[in-house]
Amino acid sequence: MSPEDRRKRVAELRTELMRLRTMVRAGGAPENPSQIREIRRTIASILTVENEEKLGVGEKR
């Protein structure tokens, strides 16, 4: 993924995460309860890759 694609994907995931959290706070139940965890982990993974590239550490993906 290019850096621009990663930034777009993180923005999309954060929007989805906010939507799911709002739904839960309003009393609704998400379709897939583990979806919030999956989104958070995906965001963390993408940000880790970005930071590794910035620092020049890790393998090239």
PDB file of N, H, CA, C and O in Angstrom:
ATOM      1  N   MET A   1       0.829  -1.165   0.000  1.00  0.00           N
ATOM      2  CA  MET A   1       0.000   0.000   0.000  1.00  0.00           C
ATOM      3  C   MET A   1       0.886   1.245   0.000  1.00  0.00           C
ATOM      4  O   MET A   1       1.914   1.295   0.676  1.00  0.00           O
ATOM      5  N   SER A   2       0.477   2.218  -0.750  1.00  0.00           N
ATOM      6  H   SER A   2      -0.358   2.177  -1.299  1.00  0.00           H
ATOM      7  CA  SER A   2       1.226   3.469  -0.745  1.00  0.00           C
ATOM      8  C   SER A   2       0.867   4.261   0.514  1.00  0.00           C
ATOM      9  O   SER A   2      -0.168   4.008   1.132  1.00  0.00           O
ATOM     10  N   PRO A   3       1.708   5.208   0.891  1.00  0.00           N
ATOM     11  CA  PRO A   3       1.402   6.010   2.086  1.00  0.00           C
ATOM     12  C   PRO A   3       0.053   6.720   1.988  1.00  0.00           C
ATOM     13  O   PRO A   3      -0.665   6.817   2.984  1.00  0.00           O
ATOM     14  N   GLU A   4      -0.295   7.211   0.819  1.00  0.00           N
ATOM     15  H   GLU A   4       0.288   7.133   0.011  1.00  0.00           H
ATOM     16  CA  GLU A   4      -1.581   7.887   0.643  1.00  0.00           C
ATOM     17  C   GLU A   4      -2.745   6.911   0.835  1.00  0.00           C
ATOM     18  O   GLU A   4      -3.748   7.252   1.461  1.00  0.00           O
ATOM     19  N   ASP A   5      -2.608   5.698   0.295  1.00  0.00           N
ATOM     20  H   ASP A   5      -1.793   5.421  -0.214  1.00  0.00           H
ATOM     21  CA  ASP A   5      -3.646   4.680   0.472  1.00  0.00           C
ATOM     22  C   ASP A   5      -3.816   4.323   1.948  1.00  0.00           C
ATOM     23  O   ASP A   5      -4.935   4.137   2.428  1.00  0.00           O
ATOM     24  N   ARG A   6      -2.698   4.229   2.656  1.00  0.00           N
ATOM     25  H   ARG A   6      -1.790   4.380   2.266  1.00  0.00           H
ATOM     26  CA  ARG A   6      -2.766   3.912   4.088  1.00  0.00           C
ATOM     27  C   ARG A   6      -3.493   5.007   4.858  1.00  0.00           C
ATOM     28  O   ARG A   6      -4.320   4.717   5.723  1.00  0.00           O
ATOM     29  N   ARG A   7      -3.188   6.265   4.547  1.00  0.00           N
ATOM     30  H   ARG A   7      -2.516   6.500   3.844  1.00  0.00           H
ATOM     31  CA  ARG A   7      -3.853   7.366   5.240  1.00  0.00           C
ATOM     32  C   ARG A   7      -5.356   7.358   4.982  1.00  0.00           C
ATOM     33  O   ARG A   7      -6.147   7.596   5.894  1.00  0.00           O
ATOM     34  N   LYS A   8      -5.748   7.082   3.733  1.00  0.00           N
ATOM     35  H   LYS A   8      -5.105   6.888   2.992  1.00  0.00           H
ATOM     36  CA  LYS A   8      -7.171   7.010   3.397  1.00  0.00           C
ATOM     37  C   LYS A   8      -7.844   5.864   4.148  1.00  0.00           C
ATOM     38  O   LYS A   8      -8.946   6.018   4.675  1.00  0.00           O
ATOM     39  N   ARG A   9      -7.174   4.720   4.190  1.00  0.00           N
ATOM     40  H   ARG A   9      -6.279   4.595   3.762  1.00  0.00           H
ATOM     41  CA  ARG A   9      -7.736   3.536   4.855  1.00  0.00           C
ATOM     42  C   ARG A   9      -7.904   3.782   6.356  1.00  0.00           C
ATOM     43  O   ARG A   9      -8.917   3.397   6.941  1.00  0.00           O
ATOM     44  N   VAL A  10      -6.909   4.422   6.979  1.00  0.00           N
ATOM     45  H   VAL A  10      -6.086   4.735   6.505  1.00  0.00           H
ATOM     46  CA  VAL A  10      -7.001   4.721   8.409  1.00  0.00           C
ATOM     47  C   VAL A  10      -8.168   5.672   8.665  1.00  0.00           C
ATOM     48  O   VAL A  10      -8.904   5.502   9.637  1.00  0.00           O
ATOM     49  N   ALA A  11      -8.339   6.661   7.808  1.00  0.00           N
ATOM     50  H   ALA A  11      -7.741   6.799   7.019  1.00  0.00           H
ATOM     51  CA  ALA A  11      -9.452   7.601   7.970  1.00  0.00           C
ATOM     52  C   ALA A  11     -10.792   6.873   7.857  1.00  0.00           C
ATOM     53  O   ALA A  11     -11.707   7.130   8.640  1.00  0.00           O
ATOM     54  N   GLU A  12     -10.907   5.968   6.886  1.00  0.00           N
ATOM     55  H   GLU A  12     -10.164   5.759   6.250  1.00  0.00           H
ATOM     56  CA  GLU A  12     -12.142   5.190   6.720  1.00  0.00           C
ATOM     57  C   GLU A  12     -12.409   4.327   7.961  1.00  0.00           C
ATOM     58  O   GLU A  12     -13.535   4.264   8.455  1.00  0.00           O
ATOM     59  N   LEU A  13     -11.363   3.671   8.450  1.00  0.00           N
ATOM     60  H   LEU A  13     -10.449   3.723   8.049  1.00  0.00           H
ATOM     61  CA  LEU A  13     -11.520   2.796   9.605  1.00  0.00           C
ATOM     62  C   LEU A  13     -11.900   3.584  10.853  1.00  0.00           C
ATOM     63  O   LEU A  13     -12.727   3.132  11.645  1.00  0.00           O
ATOM     64  N   ARG A  14     -11.301   4.761  11.032  1.00  0.00           N
ATOM     65  H   ARG A  14     -10.629   5.128  10.389  1.00  0.00           H
ATOM     66  CA  ARG A  14     -11.645   5.586  12.196  1.00  0.00           C
ATOM     67  C   ARG A  14     -13.101   6.046  12.134  1.00  0.00           C
ATOM     68  O   ARG A  14     -13.781   6.105  13.158  1.00  0.00           O
ATOM     69  N   THR A  15     -13.574   6.372  10.934  1.00  0.00           N
ATOM     70  H   THR A  15     -13.022   6.324  10.102  1.00  0.00           H
ATOM     71  CA  THR A  15     -14.970   6.761  10.768  1.00  0.00           C
ATOM     72  C   THR A  15     -15.893   5.604  11.120  1.00  0.00           C
ATOM     73  O   THR A  15     -16.893   5.788  11.814  1.00  0.00           O
ATOM     74  N   GLU A  16     -15.559   4.418  10.644  1.00  0.00           N
ATOM     75  H   GLU A  16     -14.747   4.268  10.080  1.00  0.00           H
ATOM     76  CA  GLU A  16     -16.352   3.228  10.947  1.00  0.00           C
ATOM     77  C   GLU A  16     -16.337   2.931  12.445  1.00  0.00           C
ATOM     78  O   GLU A  16     -17.363   2.565  13.018  1.00  0.00           O
ATOM     79  N   LEU A  17     -15.185   3.089  13.073  1.00  0.00           N
ATOM     80  H   LEU A  17     -14.351   3.387  12.608  1.00  0.00           H
ATOM     81  CA  LEU A  17     -15.060   2.847  14.508  1.00  0.00           C
ATOM     82  C   LEU A  17     -15.931   3.828  15.298  1.00  0.00           C
ATOM     83  O   LEU A  17     -16.591   3.435  16.261  1.00  0.00           O
ATOM     84  N   MET A  18     -15.935   5.089  14.899  1.00  0.00           N
ATOM     85  H   MET A  18     -15.399   5.408  14.117  1.00  0.00           H
ATOM     86  CA  MET A  18     -16.787   6.069  15.576  1.00  0.00           C
ATOM     87  C   MET A  18     -18.262   5.708  15.422  1.00  0.00           C
ATOM     88  O   MET A  18     -19.038   5.842  16.368  1.00  0.00           O
ATOM     89  N   ARG A  19     -18.645   5.257  14.243  1.00  0.00           N
ATOM     90  H   ARG A  19     -18.015   5.149  13.474  1.00  0.00           H
ATOM     91  CA  ARG A  19     -20.029   4.870  13.991  1.00  0.00           C
ATOM     92  C   ARG A  19     -20.433   3.707  14.892  1.00  0.00           C
ATOM     93  O   ARG A  19     -21.512   3.722  15.485  1.00  0.00           O
ATOM     94  N   LEU A  20     -19.569   2.702  14.994  1.00  0.00           N
ATOM     95  H   LEU A  20     -18.693   2.690  14.512  1.00  0.00           H
ATOM     96  CA  LEU A  20     -19.874   1.539  15.823  1.00  0.00           C
ATOM     97  C   LEU A  20     -19.938   1.912  17.308  1.00  0.00           C
ATOM     98  O   LEU A  20     -20.824   1.452  18.027  1.00  0.00           O
ATOM     99  N   ARG A  21     -19.007   2.736  17.758  1.00  0.00           N
ATOM    100  H   ARG A  21     -18.287   3.110  17.173  1.00  0.00           H
ATOM    101  CA  ARG A  21     -19.004   3.137  19.166  1.00  0.00           C
ATOM    102  C   ARG A  21     -20.247   3.951  19.504  1.00  0.00           C
ATOM    103  O   ARG A  21     -20.820   3.799  20.583  1.00  0.00           O
ATOM    104  N   THR A  22     -20.663   4.818  18.575  1.00  0.00           N
ATOM    105  H   THR A  22     -20.197   4.941  17.699  1.00  0.00           H
ATOM    106  CA  THR A  22     -21.874   5.608  18.787  1.00  0.00           C
ATOM    107  C   THR A  22     -23.090   4.705  18.888  1.00  0.00           C
ATOM    108  O   THR A  22     -23.963   4.918  19.728  1.00  0.00           O
ATOM    109  N   MET A  23     -23.144   3.694  18.028  1.00  0.00           N
ATOM    110  H   MET A  23     -22.435   3.521  17.345  1.00  0.00           H
ATOM    111  CA  MET A  23     -24.262   2.760  18.042  1.00  0.00           C
ATOM    112  C   MET A  23     -24.323   2.005  19.374  1.00  0.00           C
ATOM    113  O   MET A  23     -25.404   1.804  19.927  1.00  0.00           O
ATOM    114  N   VAL A  24     -23.166   1.590  19.882  1.00  0.00           N
ATOM    115  H   VAL A  24     -22.288   1.753  19.432  1.00  0.00           H
ATOM    116  CA  VAL A  24     -23.128   0.864  21.144  1.00  0.00           C
ATOM    117  C   VAL A  24     -23.560   1.776  22.291  1.00  0.00           C
ATOM    118  O   VAL A  24     -24.311   1.352  23.170  1.00  0.00           O
ATOM    119  N   ARG A  25     -23.098   3.012  22.288  1.00  0.00           N
ATOM    120  H   ARG A  25     -22.488   3.356  21.575  1.00  0.00           H
ATOM    121  CA  ARG A  25     -23.466   3.950  23.362  1.00  0.00           C
ATOM    122  C   ARG A  25     -24.953   4.281  23.337  1.00  0.00           C
ATOM    123  O   ARG A  25     -25.548   4.574  24.374  1.00  0.00           O
ATOM    124  N   ALA A  26     -25.547   4.234  22.152  1.00  0.00           N
ATOM    125  H   ALA A  26     -25.064   3.996  21.309  1.00  0.00           H
ATOM    126  CA  ALA A  26     -26.971   4.534  22.029  1.00  0.00           C
ATOM    127  C   ALA A  26     -27.828   3.349  22.462  1.00  0.00           C
ATOM    128  O   ALA A  26     -29.054   3.445  22.493  1.00  0.00           O
ATOM    129  N   GLY A  27     -27.194   2.249  22.791  1.00  0.00           N
ATOM    130  H   GLY A  27     -26.197   2.171  22.766  1.00  0.00           H
ATOM    131  CA  GLY A  27     -27.934   1.100  23.286  1.00  0.00           C
ATOM    132  C   GLY A  27     -28.090  -0.019  22.278  1.00  0.00           C
ATOM    133  O   GLY A  27     -28.662  -1.063  22.594  1.00  0.00           O
ATOM    134  N   GLY A  28     -27.597   0.180  21.086  1.00  0.00           N
ATOM    135  H   GLY A  28     -27.132   1.028  20.829  1.00  0.00           H
ATOM    136  CA  GLY A  28     -27.691  -0.862  20.066  1.00  0.00           C
ATOM    137  C   GLY A  28     -26.560  -1.856  20.199  1.00  0.00           C
ATOM    138  O   GLY A  28     -25.557  -1.595  20.864  1.00  0.00           O
ATOM    139  N   ALA A  29     -26.729  -2.986  19.565  1.00  0.00           N
ATOM    140  H   ALA A  29     -27.543  -3.198  19.025  1.00  0.00           H
ATOM    141  CA  ALA A  29     -25.686  -4.002  19.569  1.00  0.00           C
ATOM    142  C   ALA A  29     -25.118  -4.116  18.153  1.00  0.00           C
ATOM    143  O   ALA A  29     -25.877  -4.192  17.187  1.00  0.00           O
ATOM    144  N   PRO A  30     -23.797  -4.127  18.024  1.00  0.00           N
ATOM    145  CA  PRO A  30     -23.216  -4.282  16.689  1.00  0.00           C
ATOM    146  C   PRO A  30     -23.512  -5.667  16.133  1.00  0.00           C
ATOM    147  O   PRO A  30     -23.701  -6.623  16.885  1.00  0.00           O
ATOM    148  N   GLU A  31     -23.550  -5.765  14.817  1.00  0.00           N
ATOM    149  H   GLU A  31     -23.397  -4.988  14.206  1.00  0.00           H
ATOM    150  CA  GLU A  31     -23.816  -7.057  14.173  1.00  0.00           C
ATOM    151  C   GLU A  31     -22.756  -8.075  14.575  1.00  0.00           C
ATOM    152  O   GLU A  31     -23.059  -9.236  14.848  1.00  0.00           O
ATOM    153  N   ASN A  32     -21.507  -7.616  14.605  1.00  0.00           N
ATOM    154  H   ASN A  32     -21.261  -6.672  14.383  1.00  0.00           H
ATOM    155  CA  ASN A  32     -20.399  -8.490  14.957  1.00  0.00           C
ATOM    156  C   ASN A  32     -19.672  -7.849  16.146  1.00  0.00           C
ATOM    157  O   ASN A  32     -18.944  -6.874  15.958  1.00  0.00           O
ATOM    158  N   PRO A  33     -19.850  -8.365  17.343  1.00  0.00           N
ATOM    159  CA  PRO A  33     -19.260  -7.737  18.527  1.00  0.00           C
ATOM    160  C   PRO A  33     -17.738  -7.594  18.491  1.00  0.00           C
ATOM    161  O   PRO A  33     -17.194  -6.678  19.109  1.00  0.00           O
ATOM    162  N   SER A  34     -17.059  -8.462  17.797  1.00  0.00           N
ATOM    163  H   SER A  34     -17.501  -9.206  17.296  1.00  0.00           H
ATOM    164  CA  SER A  34     -15.600  -8.382  17.736  1.00  0.00           C
ATOM    165  C   SER A  34     -15.117  -7.407  16.665  1.00  0.00           C
ATOM    166  O   SER A  34     -13.913  -7.225  16.487  1.00  0.00           O
ATOM    167  N   GLN A  35     -16.045  -6.787  15.959  1.00  0.00           N
ATOM    168  H   GLN A  35     -17.023  -6.934  16.104  1.00  0.00           H
ATOM    169  CA  GLN A  35     -15.678  -5.887  14.870  1.00  0.00           C
ATOM    170  C   GLN A  35     -14.918  -4.666  15.377  1.00  0.00           C
ATOM    171  O   GLN A  35     -13.991  -4.204  14.711  1.00  0.00           O
ATOM    172  N   ILE A  36     -15.285  -4.139  16.528  1.00  0.00           N
ATOM    173  H   ILE A  36     -16.037  -4.514  17.069  1.00  0.00           H
ATOM    174  CA  ILE A  36     -14.591  -2.976  17.078  1.00  0.00           C
ATOM    175  C   ILE A  36     -13.130  -3.324  17.346  1.00  0.00           C
ATOM    176  O   ILE A  36     -12.234  -2.550  17.012  1.00  0.00           O
ATOM    177  N   ARG A  37     -12.892  -4.475  17.942  1.00  0.00           N
ATOM    178  H   ARG A  37     -13.621  -5.104  18.213  1.00  0.00           H
ATOM    179  CA  ARG A  37     -11.521  -4.915  18.215  1.00  0.00           C
ATOM    180  C   ARG A  37     -10.742  -5.093  16.913  1.00  0.00           C
ATOM    181  O   ARG A  37      -9.585  -4.684  16.825  1.00  0.00           O
ATOM    182  N   GLU A  38     -11.359  -5.692  15.918  1.00  0.00           N
ATOM    183  H   GLU A  38     -12.299  -6.025  15.990  1.00  0.00           H
ATOM    184  CA  GLU A  38     -10.685  -5.914  14.639  1.00  0.00           C
ATOM    185  C   GLU A  38     -10.283  -4.592  13.985  1.00  0.00           C
ATOM    186  O   GLU A  38      -9.180  -4.465  13.453  1.00  0.00           O
ATOM    187  N   ILE A  39     -11.181  -3.616  14.028  1.00  0.00           N
ATOM    188  H   ILE A  39     -12.077  -3.719  14.460  1.00  0.00           H
ATOM    189  CA  ILE A  39     -10.894  -2.311  13.433  1.00  0.00           C
ATOM    190  C   ILE A  39      -9.740  -1.638  14.168  1.00  0.00           C
ATOM    191  O   ILE A  39      -8.837  -1.087  13.538  1.00  0.00           O
ATOM    192  N   ARG A  40      -9.766  -1.683  15.501  1.00  0.00           N
ATOM    193  H   ARG A  40     -10.500  -2.131  16.013  1.00  0.00           H
ATOM    194  CA  ARG A  40      -8.687  -1.072  16.277  1.00  0.00           C
ATOM    195  C   ARG A  40      -7.341  -1.720  15.957  1.00  0.00           C
ATOM    196  O   ARG A  40      -6.329  -1.032  15.825  1.00  0.00           O
ATOM    197  N   ARG A  41      -7.335  -3.026  15.836  1.00  0.00           N
ATOM    198  H   ARG A  41      -8.157  -3.585  15.944  1.00  0.00           H
ATOM    199  CA  ARG A  41      -6.084  -3.734  15.529  1.00  0.00           C
ATOM    200  C   ARG A  41      -5.594  -3.421  14.120  1.00  0.00           C
ATOM    201  O   ARG A  41      -4.390  -3.298  13.894  1.00  0.00           O
ATOM    202  N   THR A  42      -6.510  -3.294  13.184  1.00  0.00           N
ATOM    203  H   THR A  42      -7.488  -3.394  13.368  1.00  0.00           H
ATOM    204  CA  THR A  42      -6.128  -2.964  11.811  1.00  0.00           C
ATOM    205  C   THR A  42      -5.519  -1.568  11.750  1.00  0.00           C
ATOM    206  O   THR A  42      -4.508  -1.355  11.080  1.00  0.00           O
ATOM    207  N   ILE A  43      -6.136  -0.617  12.453  1.00  0.00           N
ATOM    208  H   ILE A  43      -6.957  -0.790  12.997  1.00  0.00           H
ATOM    209  CA  ILE A  43      -5.587   0.737  12.500  1.00  0.00           C
ATOM    210  C   ILE A  43      -4.179   0.707  13.093  1.00  0.00           C
ATOM    211  O   ILE A  43      -3.265   1.334  12.559  1.00  0.00           O
ATOM    212  N   ALA A  44      -4.008  -0.014  14.186  1.00  0.00           N
ATOM    213  H   ALA A  44      -4.751  -0.524  14.620  1.00  0.00           H
ATOM    214  CA  ALA A  44      -2.700  -0.106  14.838  1.00  0.00           C
ATOM    215  C   ALA A  44      -1.661  -0.720  13.903  1.00  0.00           C
ATOM    216  O   ALA A  44      -0.516  -0.269  13.862  1.00  0.00           O
ATOM    217  N   SER A  45      -2.052  -1.734  13.165  1.00  0.00           N
ATOM    218  H   SER A  45      -2.982  -2.101  13.198  1.00  0.00           H
ATOM    219  CA  SER A  45      -1.137  -2.389  12.235  1.00  0.00           C
ATOM    220  C   SER A  45      -0.685  -1.432  11.133  1.00  0.00           C
ATOM    221  O   SER A  45       0.500  -1.373  10.803  1.00  0.00           O
ATOM    222  N   ILE A  46      -1.620  -0.696  10.573  1.00  0.00           N
ATOM    223  H   ILE A  46      -2.582  -0.744  10.841  1.00  0.00           H
ATOM    224  CA  ILE A  46      -1.290   0.245   9.498  1.00  0.00           C
ATOM    225  C   ILE A  46      -0.362   1.335  10.032  1.00  0.00           C
ATOM    226  O   ILE A  46       0.618   1.695   9.380  1.00  0.00           O
ATOM    227  N   LEU A  47      -0.676   1.862  11.224  1.00  0.00           N
ATOM    228  H   LEU A  47      -1.473   1.569  11.754  1.00  0.00           H
ATOM    229  CA  LEU A  47       0.164   2.911  11.798  1.00  0.00           C
ATOM    230  C   LEU A  47       1.554   2.386  12.141  1.00  0.00           C
ATOM    231  O   LEU A  47       2.534   3.122  12.038  1.00  0.00           O
ATOM    232  N   THR A  48       1.649   1.126  12.548  1.00  0.00           N
ATOM    233  H   THR A  48       0.852   0.528  12.632  1.00  0.00           H
ATOM    234  CA  THR A  48       2.945   0.522  12.831  1.00  0.00           C
ATOM    235  C   THR A  48       3.799   0.446  11.574  1.00  0.00           C
ATOM    236  O   THR A  48       4.989   0.760  11.606  1.00  0.00           O
ATOM    237  N   VAL A  49       3.196   0.030  10.474  1.00  0.00           N
ATOM    238  H   VAL A  49       2.229  -0.226  10.448  1.00  0.00           H
ATOM    239  CA  VAL A  49       3.920  -0.043   9.206  1.00  0.00           C
ATOM    240  C   VAL A  49       4.405   1.341   8.796  1.00  0.00           C
ATOM    241  O   VAL A  49       5.541   1.493   8.347  1.00  0.00           O
ATOM    242  N   GLU A  50       3.549   2.354   8.949  1.00  0.00           N
ATOM    243  H   GLU A  50       2.626   2.230   9.314  1.00  0.00           H
ATOM    244  CA  GLU A  50       3.956   3.723   8.608  1.00  0.00           C
ATOM    245  C   GLU A  50       5.140   4.168   9.450  1.00  0.00           C
ATOM    246  O   GLU A  50       6.099   4.737   8.929  1.00  0.00           O
ATOM    247  N   ASN A  51       5.075   3.910  10.750  1.00  0.00           N
ATOM    248  H   ASN A  51       4.296   3.448  11.173  1.00  0.00           H
ATOM    249  CA  ASN A  51       6.169   4.320  11.628  1.00  0.00           C
ATOM    250  C   ASN A  51       7.451   3.563  11.333  1.00  0.00           C
ATOM    251  O   ASN A  51       8.537   4.137  11.414  1.00  0.00           O
ATOM    252  N   GLU A  52       7.347   2.290  10.993  1.00  0.00           N
ATOM    253  H   GLU A  52       6.465   1.823  10.927  1.00  0.00           H
ATOM    254  CA  GLU A  52       8.534   1.513  10.637  1.00  0.00           C
ATOM    255  C   GLU A  52       9.186   2.079   9.383  1.00  0.00           C
ATOM    256  O   GLU A  52      10.410   2.193   9.316  1.00  0.00           O
ATOM    257  N   GLU A  53       8.381   2.433   8.396  1.00  0.00           N
ATOM    258  H   GLU A  53       7.387   2.341   8.450  1.00  0.00           H
ATOM    259  CA  GLU A  53       8.927   3.003   7.174  1.00  0.00           C
ATOM    260  C   GLU A  53       9.570   4.357   7.457  1.00  0.00           C
ATOM    261  O   GLU A  53      10.615   4.688   6.896  1.00  0.00           O
ATOM    262  N   LYS A  54       8.934   5.137   8.334  1.00  0.00           N
ATOM    263  H   LYS A  54       8.086   4.868   8.790  1.00  0.00           H
ATOM    264  CA  LYS A  54       9.471   6.454   8.673  1.00  0.00           C
ATOM    265  C   LYS A  54      10.829   6.320   9.342  1.00  0.00           C
ATOM    266  O   LYS A  54      11.733   7.117   9.088  1.00  0.00           O
ATOM    267  N   LEU A  55      10.973   5.314  10.196  1.00  0.00           N
ATOM    268  H   LEU A  55      10.239   4.667  10.402  1.00  0.00           H
ATOM    269  CA  LEU A  55      12.220   5.097  10.920  1.00  0.00           C
ATOM    270  C   LEU A  55      13.218   4.244  10.136  1.00  0.00           C
ATOM    271  O   LEU A  55      14.390   4.168  10.507  1.00  0.00           O
ATOM    272  N   GLY A  56      12.768   3.607   9.064  1.00  0.00           N
ATOM    273  H   GLY A  56      11.816   3.668   8.763  1.00  0.00           H
ATOM    274  CA  GLY A  56      13.638   2.742   8.295  1.00  0.00           C
ATOM    275  C   GLY A  56      13.901   1.419   8.975  1.00  0.00           C
ATOM    276  O   GLY A  56      14.956   0.814   8.787  1.00  0.00           O
ATOM    277  N   VAL A  57      12.944   0.969   9.766  1.00  0.00           N
ATOM    278  H   VAL A  57      12.087   1.461   9.918  1.00  0.00           H
ATOM    279  CA  VAL A  57      13.080  -0.272  10.520  1.00  0.00           C
ATOM    280  C   VAL A  57      12.104  -1.284   9.948  1.00  0.00           C
ATOM    281  O   VAL A  57      11.109  -0.915   9.324  1.00  0.00           O
ATOM    282  N   GLY A  58      12.390  -2.559  10.162  1.00  0.00           N
ATOM    283  H   GLY A  58      13.198  -2.859  10.669  1.00  0.00           H
ATOM    284  CA  GLY A  58      11.466  -3.610   9.737  1.00  0.00           C
ATOM    285  C   GLY A  58      11.640  -3.972   8.277  1.00  0.00           C
ATOM    286  O   GLY A  58      12.394  -3.337   7.539  1.00  0.00           O
ATOM    287  N   GLU A  59      10.928  -5.000   7.886  1.00  0.00           N
ATOM    288  H   GLU A  59      10.315  -5.515   8.486  1.00  0.00           H
ATOM    289  CA  GLU A  59      11.025  -5.461   6.508  1.00  0.00           C
ATOM    290  C   GLU A  59      10.111  -4.645   5.610  1.00  0.00           C
ATOM    291  O   GLU A  59       9.111  -4.093   6.069  1.00  0.00           O
ATOM    292  N   LYS A  60      10.449  -4.569   4.348  1.00  0.00           N
ATOM    293  H   LYS A  60      11.261  -5.018   3.975  1.00  0.00           H
ATOM    294  CA  LYS A  60       9.641  -3.830   3.389  1.00  0.00           C
ATOM    295  C   LYS A  60       8.410  -4.648   3.036  1.00  0.00           C
ATOM    296  O   LYS A  60       8.516  -5.844   2.764  1.00  0.00           O
ATOM    297  N   ARG A  61       7.246  -4.013   3.039  1.00  0.00           N
ATOM    298  H   ARG A  61       7.160  -3.042   3.260  1.00  0.00           H
ATOM    299  CA  ARG A  61       6.002  -4.725   2.738  1.00  0.00           C
ATOM    300  C   ARG A  61       5.435  -4.239   1.452  1.00  0.00           C
ATOM    301  O   ARG A  61       4.386  -4.716   1.020  1.00  0.00           O
TER     302      ARG A  61
END
